[in-house]
Amino acid sequence: MAASSAELSSLATALDELTRRVIAHADAANAAKDEETVRELFAIERALNSANRRLARLSLALARR
């Protein structure tokens, strides 16, 4: 199944929302001084941001075809 630009856009939106939720939990863990949880959640945030950038690159590449 070929990825449509609408589907890729929807995935990007979902990743953005998930990233915001992870950041909110990381901020709450930071306020609670739970350093291990903060560290892990910010690592997850970085991975989600990386995935979103890769998705954006894919979308551009597919749009150029």
N, CA, C and O atoms as CSV, one atom per row, in Angstrom:
chain,resi,resn,atom,element,x,y,z
A,1,MET,N,N,0.843,-1.172,0.000
A,1,MET,CA,C,0.000,0.000,0.000
A,1,MET,C,C,0.895,1.244,0.000
A,1,MET,O,O,1.754,1.398,0.868
A,2,ALA,N,N,0.692,2.103,-0.952
A,2,ALA,CA,C,1.465,3.333,-1.045
A,2,ALA,C,C,0.948,4.343,-0.022
A,2,ALA,O,O,-0.254,4.451,0.222
A,3,ALA,N,N,1.885,5.075,0.563
A,3,ALA,CA,C,1.515,6.093,1.547
A,3,ALA,C,C,1.034,7.346,0.822
A,3,ALA,O,O,1.709,7.857,-0.071
A,4,SER,N,N,-0.129,7.828,1.213
A,4,SER,CA,C,-0.635,9.067,0.634
A,4,SER,C,C,-0.151,10.237,1.473
A,4,SER,O,O,0.200,10.072,2.641
A,5,SER,N,N,-0.134,11.421,0.871
A,5,SER,CA,C,0.301,12.595,1.634
A,5,SER,C,C,-0.655,12.871,2.789
A,5,SER,O,O,-0.230,13.336,3.847
A,6,ALA,N,N,-1.941,12.590,2.597
A,6,ALA,CA,C,-2.910,12.802,3.681
A,6,ALA,C,C,-2.631,11.856,4.848
A,6,ALA,O,O,-2.716,12.257,6.009
A,7,GLU,N,N,-2.303,10.620,4.544
A,7,GLU,CA,C,-2.009,9.645,5.600
A,7,GLU,C,C,-0.724,10.034,6.338
A,7,GLU,O,O,-0.657,9.949,7.564
A,8,LEU,N,N,0.290,10.459,5.584
A,8,LEU,CA,C,1.541,10.874,6.216
A,8,LEU,C,C,1.326,12.114,7.079
A,8,LEU,O,O,1.918,12.233,8.152
A,9,SER,N,N,0.494,13.025,6.623
A,9,SER,CA,C,0.173,14.214,7.408
A,9,SER,C,C,-0.543,13.824,8.697
A,9,SER,O,O,-0.274,14.389,9.757
A,10,SER,N,N,-1.437,12.876,8.605
A,10,SER,CA,C,-2.148,12.393,9.782
A,10,SER,C,C,-1.182,11.751,10.779
A,10,SER,O,O,-1.309,11.948,11.988
A,11,LEU,N,N,-0.230,10.990,10.274
A,11,LEU,CA,C,0.777,10.379,11.145
A,11,LEU,C,C,1.624,11.455,11.828
A,11,LEU,O,O,1.938,11.342,13.014
A,12,ALA,N,N,1.991,12.492,11.081
A,12,ALA,CA,C,2.781,13.586,11.655
A,12,ALA,C,C,2.002,14.282,12.767
A,12,ALA,O,O,2.564,14.617,13.810
A,13,THR,N,N,0.721,14.494,12.543
A,13,THR,CA,C,-0.121,15.115,13.566
A,13,THR,C,C,-0.184,14.240,14.809
A,13,THR,O,O,-0.101,14.747,15.928
A,14,ALA,N,N,-0.328,12.943,14.626
A,14,ALA,CA,C,-0.374,12.023,15.768
A,14,ALA,C,C,0.953,12.037,16.524
A,14,ALA,O,O,0.964,12.019,17.754
A,15,LEU,N,N,2.073,12.070,15.794
A,15,LEU,CA,C,3.377,12.132,16.449
A,15,LEU,C,C,3.533,13.428,17.241
A,15,LEU,O,O,4.067,13.420,18.350
A,16,ASP,N,N,3.066,14.540,16.672
A,16,ASP,CA,C,3.126,15.823,17.384
A,16,ASP,C,C,2.352,15.759,18.694
A,16,ASP,O,O,2.841,16.200,19.734
A,17,GLU,N,N,1.157,15.215,18.640
A,17,GLU,CA,C,0.325,15.115,19.848
A,17,GLU,C,C,0.975,14.196,20.875
A,17,GLU,O,O,1.005,14.516,22.064
A,18,LEU,N,N,1.487,13.075,20.431
A,18,LEU,CA,C,2.151,12.143,21.341
A,18,LEU,C,C,3.372,12.802,21.978
A,18,LEU,O,O,3.623,12.631,23.171
A,19,THR,N,N,4.121,13.546,21.190
A,19,THR,CA,C,5.293,14.249,21.716
A,19,THR,C,C,4.886,15.248,22.794
A,19,THR,O,O,5.526,15.330,23.843
A,20,ARG,N,N,3.821,16.007,22.535
A,20,ARG,CA,C,3.339,16.962,23.546
A,20,ARG,C,C,2.946,16.249,24.842
A,20,ARG,O,O,3.224,16.745,25.934
A,21,ARG,N,N,2.306,15.099,24.723
A,21,ARG,CA,C,1.887,14.361,25.923
A,21,ARG,C,C,3.095,13.842,26.693
A,21,ARG,O,O,3.115,13.883,27.923
A,22,VAL,N,N,4.097,13.357,25.975
A,22,VAL,CA,C,5.318,12.867,26.629
A,22,VAL,C,C,6.008,14.010,27.359
A,22,VAL,O,O,6.467,13.838,28.488
A,23,ILE,N,N,6.084,15.181,26.721
A,23,ILE,CA,C,6.710,16.348,27.354
A,23,ILE,C,C,5.960,16.737,28.627
A,23,ILE,O,O,6.580,17.062,29.640
A,24,ALA,N,N,4.644,16.704,28.576
A,24,ALA,CA,C,3.857,17.043,29.773
A,24,ALA,C,C,4.178,16.090,30.919
A,24,ALA,O,O,4.317,16.522,32.063
A,25,HIS,N,N,4.295,14.810,30.623
A,25,HIS,CA,C,4.639,13.834,31.671
A,25,HIS,C,C,6.072,14.039,32.154
A,25,HIS,O,O,6.355,13.895,33.344
A,26,ALA,N,N,6.970,14.375,31.239
A,26,ALA,CA,C,8.357,14.626,31.630
A,26,ALA,C,C,8.441,15.852,32.538
A,26,ALA,O,O,9.177,15.849,33.525
A,27,ASP,N,N,7.692,16.890,32.204
A,27,ASP,CA,C,7.678,18.089,33.046
A,27,ASP,C,C,7.133,17.777,34.439
A,27,ASP,O,O,7.652,18.270,35.440
A,28,ALA,N,N,6.091,16.961,34.495
A,28,ALA,CA,C,5.526,16.577,35.792
A,28,ALA,C,C,6.525,15.739,36.586
A,28,ALA,O,O,6.662,15.917,37.797
A,29,ALA,N,N,7.215,14.838,35.918
A,29,ALA,CA,C,8.224,14.025,36.600
A,29,ALA,C,C,9.376,14.897,37.083
A,29,ALA,O,O,9.939,14.664,38.153
A,30,ASN,N,N,9.719,15.897,36.288
A,30,ASN,CA,C,10.782,16.822,36.684
A,30,ASN,C,C,10.382,17.590,37.941
A,30,ASN,O,O,11.194,17.763,38.850
A,31,ALA,N,N,9.135,18.048,37.991
A,31,ALA,CA,C,8.644,18.757,39.169
A,31,ALA,C,C,8.650,17.856,40.400
A,31,ALA,O,O,8.840,18.326,41.522
A,32,ALA,N,N,8.442,16.562,40.182
A,32,ALA,CA,C,8.445,15.596,41.286
A,32,ALA,C,C,9.854,15.091,41.604
A,32,ALA,O,O,10.031,14.233,42.469
A,33,LYS,N,N,10.855,15.629,40.897
A,33,LYS,CA,C,12.262,15.250,41.110
A,33,LYS,C,C,12.524,13.770,40.820
A,33,LYS,O,O,13.375,13.151,41.459
A,34,ASP,N,N,11.792,13.205,39.854
A,34,ASP,CA,C,11.972,11.809,39.448
A,34,ASP,C,C,12.912,11.791,38.241
A,34,ASP,O,O,12.471,11.710,37.094
A,35,GLU,N,N,14.213,11.869,38.521
A,35,GLU,CA,C,15.211,12.052,37.471
A,35,GLU,C,C,15.257,10.914,36.460
A,35,GLU,O,O,15.436,11.161,35.267
A,36,GLU,N,N,15.102,9.687,36.906
A,36,GLU,CA,C,15.151,8.548,35.983
A,36,GLU,C,C,14.007,8.619,34.977
A,36,GLU,O,O,14.204,8.392,33.783
A,37,THR,N,N,12.819,8.934,35.466
A,37,THR,CA,C,11.669,9.046,34.572
A,37,THR,C,C,11.844,10.216,33.615
A,37,THR,O,O,11.534,10.106,32.429
A,38,VAL,N,N,12.336,11.323,34.125
A,38,VAL,CA,C,12.581,12.498,33.275
A,38,VAL,C,C,13.552,12.142,32.161
A,38,VAL,O,O,13.310,12.454,30.995
A,39,ARG,N,N,14.638,11.494,32.518
A,39,ARG,CA,C,15.656,11.113,31.539
A,39,ARG,C,C,15.062,10.227,30.442
A,39,ARG,O,O,15.309,10.448,29.256
A,40,GLU,N,N,14.293,9.241,30.839
A,40,GLU,CA,C,13.696,8.324,29.865
A,40,GLU,C,C,12.661,9.020,28.987
A,40,GLU,O,O,12.628,8.815,27.774
A,41,LEU,N,N,11.817,9.842,29.606
A,41,LEU,CA,C,10.783,10.528,28.822
A,41,LEU,C,C,11.385,11.520,27.834
A,41,LEU,O,O,10.883,11.653,26.718
A,42,PHE,N,N,12.449,12.217,28.222
A,42,PHE,CA,C,13.070,13.134,27.265
A,42,PHE,C,C,13.805,12.374,26.165
A,42,PHE,O,O,13.918,12.872,25.045
A,43,ALA,N,N,14.303,11.184,26.465
A,43,ALA,CA,C,14.888,10.345,25.413
A,43,ALA,C,C,13.797,9.909,24.429
A,43,ALA,O,O,14.017,9.873,23.218
A,44,ILE,N,N,12.635,9.584,24.960
A,44,ILE,CA,C,11.496,9.223,24.109
A,44,ILE,C,C,11.078,10.418,23.269
A,44,ILE,O,O,10.769,10.271,22.087
A,45,GLU,N,N,11.067,11.601,23.871
A,45,GLU,CA,C,10.724,12.812,23.112
A,45,GLU,C,C,11.689,13.010,21.947
A,45,GLU,O,O,11.263,13.314,20.832
A,46,ARG,N,N,12.981,12.841,22.198
A,46,ARG,CA,C,13.965,12.998,21.122
A,46,ARG,C,C,13.717,11.993,20.008
A,46,ARG,O,O,13.825,12.332,18.829
A,47,ALA,N,N,13.386,10.764,20.370
A,47,ALA,CA,C,13.110,9.736,19.361
A,47,ALA,C,C,11.869,10.084,18.543
A,47,ALA,O,O,11.847,9.890,17.327
A,48,LEU,N,N,10.843,10.593,19.206
A,48,LEU,CA,C,9.624,10.991,18.491
A,48,LEU,C,C,9.891,12.166,17.555
A,48,LEU,O,O,9.381,12.196,16.435
A,49,ASN,N,N,10.686,13.130,18.008
A,49,ASN,CA,C,11.042,14.257,17.145
A,49,ASN,C,C,11.844,13.781,15.940
A,49,ASN,O,O,11.646,14.266,14.827
A,50,SER,N,N,12.738,12.841,16.162
A,50,SER,CA,C,13.517,12.279,15.061
A,50,SER,C,C,12.600,11.559,14.076
A,50,SER,O,O,12.754,11.704,12.863
A,51,ALA,N,N,11.664,10.796,14.585
A,51,ALA,CA,C,10.711,10.098,13.716
A,51,ALA,C,C,9.881,11.089,12.908
A,51,ALA,O,O,9.594,10.855,11.734
A,52,ASN,N,N,9.503,12.178,13.529
A,52,ASN,CA,C,8.710,13.187,12.825
A,52,ASN,C,C,9.523,13.854,11.720
A,52,ASN,O,O,8.997,14.122,10.640
A,53,ARG,N,N,10.809,14.125,11.984
A,53,ARG,CA,C,11.666,14.693,10.940
A,53,ARG,C,C,11.830,13.723,9.774
A,53,ARG,O,O,11.796,14.134,8.615
A,54,ARG,N,N,12.007,12.446,10.074
A,54,ARG,CA,C,12.133,11.444,9.013
A,54,ARG,C,C,10.855,11.347,8.198
A,54,ARG,O,O,10.896,11.197,6.976
A,55,LEU,N,N,9.737,11.433,8.871
A,55,LEU,CA,C,8.447,11.405,8.197
A,55,LEU,C,C,8.299,12.615,7.276
A,55,LEU,O,O,7.795,12.489,6.160
A,56,ALA,N,N,8.733,13.777,7.740
A,56,ALA,CA,C,8.675,14.985,6.918
A,56,ALA,C,C,9.559,14.840,5.685
A,56,ALA,O,O,9.159,15.225,4.586
A,57,ARG,N,N,10.755,14.290,5.858
A,57,ARG,CA,C,11.652,14.076,4.712
A,57,ARG,C,C,11.019,13.119,3.710
A,57,ARG,O,O,11.095,13.334,2.500
A,58,LEU,N,N,10.397,12.067,4.218
A,58,LEU,CA,C,9.722,11.109,3.332
A,58,LEU,C,C,8.604,11.783,2.575
A,58,LEU,O,O,8.453,11.573,1.372
A,59,SER,N,N,7.818,12.591,3.265
A,59,SER,CA,C,6.707,13.290,2.619
A,59,SER,C,C,7.209,14.177,1.481
A,59,SER,O,O,6.618,14.212,0.402
A,60,LEU,N,N,8.303,14.892,1.733
A,60,LEU,CA,C,8.862,15.755,0.686
A,60,LEU,C,C,9.365,14.927,-0.494
A,60,LEU,O,O,9.142,15.278,-1.652
A,61,ALA,N,N,10.040,13.836,-0.189
A,61,ALA,CA,C,10.566,12.984,-1.254
A,61,ALA,C,C,9.427,12.405,-2.105
A,61,ALA,O,O,9.530,12.344,-3.331
A,62,LEU,N,N,8.370,11.992,-1.461
A,62,LEU,CA,C,7.237,11.420,-2.203
A,62,LEU,C,C,6.520,12.497,-3.020
A,62,LEU,O,O,6.014,12.222,-4.108
A,63,ALA,N,N,6.477,13.709,-2.497
A,63,ALA,CA,C,5.817,14.805,-3.212
A,63,ALA,C,C,6.575,15.190,-4.482
A,63,ALA,O,O,5.979,15.692,-5.435
A,64,ARG,N,N,7.874,14.957,-4.493
A,64,ARG,CA,C,8.712,15.299,-5.650
A,64,ARG,C,C,8.618,14.273,-6.770
A,64,ARG,O,O,9.052,14.536,-7.891
A,65,ARG,N,N,8.068,13.132,-6.482
A,65,ARG,CA,C,7.965,12.071,-7.495
A,65,ARG,C,C,6.893,12.371,-8.511
A,65,ARG,O,O,6.676,11.582,-9.430
